[in-house]
């Protein structure tokens, strides 16, 4: 994630304004046990730098709960970081042991019910952040790649260049093309709009 890459996304209309940057954990001690080459402060600084350079960028991340030995405090550090950074999408998954990995032999297995509770907690944070990010798009005009089929409701559907699902009315001739769409509403996990 160099400055040059961030500039490319910010400046060139042919590049989608979306990054999916794995986090795994917001706890420095968990990241160290995972042997990740970054810490929470580096991750937070990076996302803030991307958002400052490209304000309407879509940012997503992967996060793992229940890594061996993950304490309530370490989980709280992860939740706190996720609440602070400008993410609009989060893939949450629970650690599962894989024979032959270094983590497989680690002590401190986290019970399944705790992993389930932690996953649900982060998913609730992610849902609220996604809703907030979608609401911030209302009134803006976004480039949308319209898919080649209609949804079950008969509307055209597609994804904006910052990776929000969008539903719109329009003729079939808009399918398989990039259309400027004025966003009029947000609801049901997607944006609503009309050709600009």
Secondary structure as GFF3:
##gff-version 3
##sequence-region A 1 196
A	DSSP	alpha_helix	3	11	.	.	.	ID=ss1
A	DSSP	beta_strand	18	20	.	.	.	ID=ss2
A	DSSP	alpha_helix	28	33	.	.	.	ID=ss3
A	DSSP	alpha_helix	40	53	.	.	.	ID=ss4
A	DSSP	beta_strand	58	65	.	.	.	ID=ss5
A	DSSP	alpha_helix	72	84	.	.	.	ID=ss6
A	DSSP	beta_strand	89	94	.	.	.	ID=ss7
A	DSSP	three_ten_helix	102	105	.	.	.	ID=ss8
A	DSSP	alpha_helix	112	135	.	.	.	ID=ss9
A	DSSP	beta_strand	141	150	.	.	.	ID=ss10
A	DSSP	beta_strand	156	160	.	.	.	ID=ss11
A	DSSP	beta_strand	165	169	.	.	.	ID=ss12
A	DSSP	three_ten_helix	172	174	.	.	.	ID=ss13
A	DSSP	beta_strand	178	187	.	.	.	ID=ss14
A	DSSP	beta_strand	190	195	.	.	.	ID=ss15
###
